[in-house]
């Protein structure tokens, strides 16, 4: 519990610092939020009234602590871009889409990385093929893969209609079908990174004494790989999985733009363009919270399942 308490404390301090940086950075973006919300045809009186309503006429510390108090109490305010709609309602409407995309991408990472990592140690040829494909996928950013998938699978093969998003309420099957290719565009680069890490860890474990002992007693190489080597090689990867989960959630912002998915990512870009400070800050803090939470849970989980780390006192 001591480690968990310390880790949660560090996460809370990190999130507090992120909130300050987020609030300050968006105030440095050129442009008047009130003017952008009302349009150039608005009068000076209307602009000043909206600035007062948004709290932009107060000092920076007053604005920050007022916003922080509202954030901690759940009073997220209203969006200037969406004509006074509740920020919490807007985010809750888009959040399931982003979580579905990120969850499917994370599942693809697991389903791809672990079998491919085991396959790479089967033979020299398999190792060379996996090494080449891993380097290729790591070097390609997700948005490029997304554009490539749209061209190949959407335009040439017509496996889906680019931009034809279907909500879960309308058709659950079509909703998941449309998310497959965006999820793959997010998953492949991160899965390649995990494969590279797991391959090194597996090869390191294969040189251990317990592996040689198991093989000398007649155990098959495949059995040793699946039941012993993969388990021990996966322990260091848990921390990396936490980082991957965080990267997947934040990386979906660009992919949502490419595929036209109405999630948190598209909402954030639209909010930045409109200087909707209330919505921008809330989304940014929420993304930071998910990133910090994923890494914290990964560290805690690693401490729980590996007693050696707890006994050595390492974080």
Backbone torsions as a table, in degrees:
resi	resn	phi	psi	omega
1	UNK	NA	-29.6	178.5
2	UNK	-61.5	-44.6	178.9
3	UNK	-64.6	-43.6	-178.5
4	UNK	-61.8	-42.5	178.6
5	UNK	-62.6	-42.8	177.8
6	UNK	-63.5	-42.8	-178.1
7	UNK	-65.3	-39.9	178.2
8	UNK	-67.2	-36.0	177.3
9	UNK	-64.4	-43.8	177.2
10	UNK	-61.5	-40.5	179.8
11	UNK	-64.2	-39.8	179.4
12	UNK	-65.1	-43.4	178.2
13	UNK	-63.8	-41.7	179.1
14	UNK	-61.0	-44.0	-180.0
15	UNK	-65.0	-35.9	177.2
16	UNK	-64.4	-44.5	178.4
17	UNK	-64.6	-38.3	177.6
18	UNK	-62.8	-38.6	-179.5
19	UNK	-63.6	-39.2	178.2
20	UNK	-65.3	-47.4	-179.7
21	UNK	-63.1	-39.9	179.4
22	UNK	-63.2	-48.6	-178.0
23	UNK	-62.4	-42.6	-177.8
24	UNK	-70.7	-41.5	-174.6
25	UNK	-65.2	-39.4	-179.0
26	UNK	-74.1	-19.7	174.6
27	UNK	-75.7	-17.0	-179.8
28	UNK	-87.4	-11.4	179.6
29	UNK	-68.2	128.5	179.1
30	UNK	-61.4	147.0	177.6
31	UNK	118.9	143.8	179.1
32	UNK	-94.8	118.4	-177.4
33	UNK	-62.8	-39.1	-179.5
34	UNK	-65.7	-43.0	180.0
35	UNK	-66.0	-40.8	179.4
36	UNK	-67.1	-32.0	179.7
37	UNK	-73.4	-39.4	-176.3
38	UNK	-88.8	-29.8	-176.3
39	UNK	99.3	162.4	-175.8
40	UNK	-69.9	-15.9	-179.1
41	UNK	-81.1	-5.8	-178.6
42	UNK	-71.6	149.2	178.9
43	UNK	-81.8	165.3	179.2
44	UNK	-62.9	-34.8	-180.0
45	UNK	-65.9	-41.4	178.9
46	UNK	-65.1	-40.5	-179.7
47	UNK	-65.1	-44.4	180.0
48	UNK	-65.5	-37.5	178.9
49	UNK	-64.6	-41.0	178.9
50	UNK	-70.0	-36.5	177.2
51	UNK	-61.9	-40.4	178.1
52	UNK	-67.3	-39.3	178.9
53	UNK	-64.7	-37.1	179.3
54	UNK	-82.2	-6.8	178.9
55	UNK	80.7	13.8	-176.6
56	UNK	-77.3	-9.7	179.0
57	UNK	-88.2	-0.6	179.5
58	UNK	-96.7	169.6	179.7
59	UNK	-70.7	163.7	-178.1
60	UNK	-60.6	-48.6	178.6
61	UNK	-58.8	-39.8	179.1
62	UNK	-63.5	-43.9	178.8
63	UNK	-61.6	-44.6	-175.4
64	UNK	-65.6	-51.1	-175.8
65	UNK	-69.3	-30.7	174.2
66	UNK	-65.6	-44.7	178.2
67	UNK	-64.9	-41.8	-179.3
68	UNK	-64.3	-41.7	178.8
69	UNK	-63.6	-41.8	178.0
70	UNK	-65.8	-37.4	179.9
71	UNK	-65.4	-43.4	-178.0
72	UNK	-70.2	-26.1	180.0
73	UNK	-96.7	1.4	176.2
74	UNK	85.1	4.7	177.6
75	UNK	-91.5	86.6	-172.4
76	UNK	-81.1	-11.3	176.9
77	UNK	85.9	-166.8	-176.8
78	UNK	-118.3	155.2	-178.5
79	UNK	-88.9	132.9	176.4
80	UNK	-75.2	-34.7	-177.3
81	UNK	-71.2	-37.8	-176.6
82	UNK	-97.4	36.9	171.1
83	UNK	54.8	48.0	174.1
84	UNK	79.7	11.4	178.6
85	UNK	-68.4	152.6	-178.2
86	UNK	-65.5	130.7	179.5
87	UNK	-62.4	-42.8	179.8
88	UNK	-62.1	-39.4	178.8
89	UNK	-66.6	-39.9	179.1
90	UNK	-64.1	-45.0	-178.0
91	UNK	-68.0	-43.6	-179.4
92	UNK	-63.5	-28.3	177.9
93	UNK	-71.4	-35.4	-176.8
94	UNK	-91.8	-23.1	-172.2
95	UNK	-60.2	-43.8	179.8
96	UNK	-58.9	-32.0	179.7
97	UNK	-66.8	-47.0	-180.0
98	UNK	-65.8	-41.1	178.5
99	UNK	-64.8	-37.6	177.6
100	UNK	-63.9	-44.6	179.1
101	UNK	-64.0	-46.8	-179.2
102	UNK	-66.0	-40.5	179.2
103	UNK	-64.3	-41.4	178.3
104	UNK	-66.8	-39.7	178.1
105	UNK	-64.2	-41.5	178.9
106	UNK	-64.9	-38.9	176.3
107	UNK	-61.7	-42.0	177.9
108	UNK	-63.1	-37.9	178.4
109	UNK	-59.5	-46.1	-179.9
110	UNK	-65.1	-46.4	-176.5
111	UNK	-67.4	-26.3	-179.9
112	UNK	-89.5	-46.9	-168.3
113	UNK	-67.6	-47.4	-173.6
114	UNK	-69.9	-47.5	176.7
115	UNK	-63.1	-39.7	-179.1
116	UNK	-67.1	-37.2	178.1
117	UNK	-63.6	-42.0	176.6
118	UNK	-66.6	-38.4	179.5
119	UNK	-64.2	-33.3	-174.9
120	UNK	-66.6	-22.4	-179.3
121	UNK	-96.9	5.6	-179.8
122	UNK	-72.1	-40.4	-177.5
123	UNK	-155.7	168.0	178.4
124	UNK	-66.3	-39.7	179.5
125	UNK	-62.4	-45.6	178.8
126	UNK	-62.4	-38.2	179.2
127	UNK	-63.9	-42.1	179.5
128	UNK	-66.7	-41.1	179.7
129	UNK	-64.2	-46.8	-179.3
130	UNK	-64.4	-40.2	178.9
131	UNK	-61.4	-42.4	179.5
132	UNK	-65.3	-47.7	-179.5
133	UNK	-65.9	-35.8	178.7
134	UNK	-64.3	-47.0	178.7
135	UNK	-61.9	-37.6	-179.8
136	UNK	-65.7	-44.4	-177.5
137	UNK	-71.8	-36.3	178.6
138	UNK	-64.3	-35.9	-176.2
139	UNK	-76.1	-14.8	-177.4
140	UNK	-101.0	122.3	178.2
141	UNK	-69.6	158.8	-176.5
142	UNK	-61.4	-38.6	-177.4
143	UNK	-66.2	-33.1	177.4
144	UNK	-68.2	-42.0	176.0
145	UNK	-62.0	-38.0	178.2
146	UNK	-61.3	-45.9	177.7
147	UNK	-63.2	-39.9	178.9
148	UNK	-64.0	-42.4	179.1
149	UNK	-65.4	-39.3	177.9
150	UNK	-61.6	-42.4	-179.0
151	UNK	-68.6	-46.4	-175.6
152	UNK	-76.1	-56.6	-171.7
153	UNK	-86.9	-25.1	-179.6
154	UNK	-91.5	-49.5	-175.1
155	UNK	-87.7	-47.3	-176.7
156	UNK	-78.1	-54.7	-176.4
157	UNK	-88.5	-16.1	177.0
158	UNK	56.2	42.6	176.1
159	UNK	-80.8	-18.5	173.1
160	UNK	-153.9	162.8	179.9
161	UNK	-98.3	113.9	-179.2
162	UNK	-57.6	128.4	178.5
163	UNK	84.5	-7.7	-177.4
164	UNK	-89.5	69.0	-178.7
165	UNK	-71.5	138.5	177.2
166	UNK	-122.6	127.2	-178.2
167	UNK	-72.7	160.6	-179.5
168	UNK	-63.8	-35.4	-179.7
169	UNK	-66.5	-35.9	-179.0
170	UNK	-71.6	-48.9	-176.6
171	UNK	-157.6	99.3	-178.0
172	UNK	-58.0	-39.9	-179.3
173	UNK	-64.5	-45.0	179.3
174	UNK	-66.8	-33.7	177.9
175	UNK	-61.0	-50.5	-179.8
176	UNK	-69.0	-33.9	178.6
177	UNK	-63.6	-40.4	-178.8
178	UNK	-70.5	-28.0	-177.9
179	UNK	-80.2	-12.4	-175.2
180	UNK	-59.6	-51.1	-175.0
181	UNK	-72.7	-40.0	171.7
182	UNK	-60.3	-39.4	179.2
183	UNK	-65.1	-39.4	177.1
184	UNK	-65.2	-37.8	178.7
185	UNK	-63.3	-33.5	176.4
186	UNK	-77.5	-39.5	-169.6
187	UNK	-75.8	-38.1	-171.0
188	UNK	-60.1	-48.1	178.6
189	UNK	-62.9	-41.1	-179.6
190	UNK	-72.5	-34.9	175.7
191	UNK	-64.4	-38.5	177.9
192	UNK	-63.3	-38.9	177.3
193	UNK	-64.2	-42.1	178.4
194	UNK	-66.8	-38.6	176.6
195	UNK	-60.1	-45.2	179.9
196	UNK	-59.5	-41.6	-180.0
197	UNK	-69.7	-45.4	-178.0
198	UNK	-66.0	-38.5	178.6
199	UNK	-58.7	-46.7	179.1
200	UNK	-62.4	-40.6	-180.0
201	UNK	-68.2	-39.2	179.0
202	UNK	-66.0	-45.6	178.8
203	UNK	-61.6	-35.0	178.4
204	UNK	-67.9	-40.4	179.0
205	UNK	-68.3	-33.5	-179.7
206	UNK	-63.4	-21.1	178.5
207	UNK	-90.0	4.3	-178.9
208	UNK	-77.2	159.0	-178.4
209	UNK	-66.1	-38.0	-176.6
210	UNK	-64.8	-29.2	177.6
211	UNK	-69.9	-45.5	178.1
212	UNK	-62.5	-37.4	178.8
213	UNK	-66.0	-42.7	-179.6
214	UNK	-65.2	-40.5	179.3
215	UNK	-68.5	-36.5	179.9
216	UNK	-69.3	-23.6	178.0
217	UNK	-86.6	3.1	174.7
218	UNK	101.5	1.0	177.7
219	UNK	-69.3	141.6	-179.4
220	UNK	-72.8	153.0	-179.5
221	UNK	-62.5	-39.7	-180.0
222	UNK	-63.9	-40.5	179.7
223	UNK	-65.3	-44.1	179.4
224	UNK	-63.1	-39.9	179.6
225	UNK	-63.2	-48.6	-175.0
226	UNK	-71.5	-44.5	-169.4
227	UNK	-90.9	-22.6	-174.9
228	UNK	-123.5	-55.5	-174.1
229	UNK	-64.6	-47.1	-176.6
230	UNK	-62.7	-39.2	179.5
231	UNK	-61.7	-49.2	-178.5
232	UNK	-70.1	-35.1	179.9
233	UNK	-71.8	-22.7	-176.8
234	UNK	-80.6	-21.0	-177.5
235	UNK	-58.7	-48.7	177.6
236	UNK	-65.5	-20.0	-177.6
237	UNK	-78.8	-12.3	-177.7
238	UNK	-64.0	-42.9	176.6
239	UNK	-61.6	-40.6	177.9
240	UNK	-64.8	-35.5	177.8
241	UNK	-63.4	-35.8	175.4
242	UNK	-63.2	-42.0	177.4
243	UNK	-66.4	-38.0	179.5
244	UNK	-65.6	-42.4	178.5
245	UNK	-60.1	-42.2	178.0
246	UNK	-65.5	-42.3	-179.7
247	UNK	-65.8	-37.2	179.2
248	UNK	-63.1	-44.3	-178.5
249	UNK	-65.0	-44.6	-179.9
250	UNK	-75.3	-31.2	-179.9
251	UNK	-72.1	-16.8	179.4
252	UNK	-69.7	-13.4	-179.1
253	UNK	-59.9	-47.9	-178.3
254	UNK	-70.6	-42.0	-178.1
255	UNK	-63.6	-36.3	177.0
256	UNK	-62.1	-35.4	176.2
257	UNK	-67.2	-42.4	-176.8
258	UNK	-64.8	-43.8	-175.1
259	UNK	-95.4	-2.5	179.0
260	UNK	71.0	38.9	-179.0
261	UNK	-92.7	125.6	-176.2
262	UNK	-80.7	69.7	179.4
263	UNK	-111.1	-162.7	-178.4
264	UNK	-64.4	-34.4	-178.2
265	UNK	-61.7	-50.4	178.6
266	UNK	-63.9	-35.9	178.9
267	UNK	-64.4	-39.0	179.4
268	UNK	-65.4	-44.8	179.5
269	UNK	-62.0	-43.5	179.3
270	UNK	-64.3	-37.1	-179.8
271	UNK	-68.0	-39.4	178.5
272	UNK	-64.2	-42.8	179.6
273	UNK	-62.3	-33.2	-178.4
274	UNK	-93.5	0.5	-177.0
275	UNK	54.8	39.2	177.5
276	UNK	-82.0	84.8	-171.0
277	UNK	-57.8	-43.5	-177.0
278	UNK	-59.4	-45.5	-178.9
279	UNK	-72.8	-41.4	179.9
280	UNK	-59.3	-50.7	-175.6
281	UNK	-64.2	-39.9	-179.7
282	UNK	-65.1	-44.7	-179.7
283	UNK	-65.1	-43.8	-178.8
284	UNK	-62.4	-43.7	178.3
285	UNK	-64.6	-38.3	179.9
286	UNK	-65.0	-42.9	177.4
287	UNK	-62.9	-42.7	177.7
288	UNK	-61.7	-38.9	178.2
289	UNK	-62.6	-43.7	179.5
290	UNK	-64.2	-42.4	179.6
291	UNK	-62.1	-48.1	-179.9
292	UNK	-65.3	-41.1	-179.8
293	UNK	-63.4	-42.4	-179.5
294	UNK	-61.9	-44.3	179.4
295	UNK	-68.8	-37.3	178.6
296	UNK	-65.6	-46.2	179.1
297	UNK	-63.1	-36.4	178.2
298	UNK	-63.9	-43.2	178.8
299	UNK	-65.0	-43.3	179.7
300	UNK	-65.4	-43.3	-179.8
301	UNK	-63.3	-39.6	178.9
302	UNK	-64.8	-38.5	177.4
303	UNK	-64.7	-36.8	-177.1
304	UNK	-70.6	-43.5	-173.0
305	UNK	-87.6	-14.3	-179.3
306	UNK	-121.4	95.1	-177.8
307	UNK	-61.0	-25.4	-178.5
308	UNK	-60.7	-35.0	179.7
309	UNK	-70.7	-40.3	179.0
310	UNK	-64.5	-42.0	-177.7
311	UNK	-69.5	-33.2	-179.4
312	UNK	-81.0	-14.5	178.1
313	UNK	79.7	13.3	-179.5
314	UNK	-85.1	151.1	177.9
315	UNK	-90.1	NA	NA
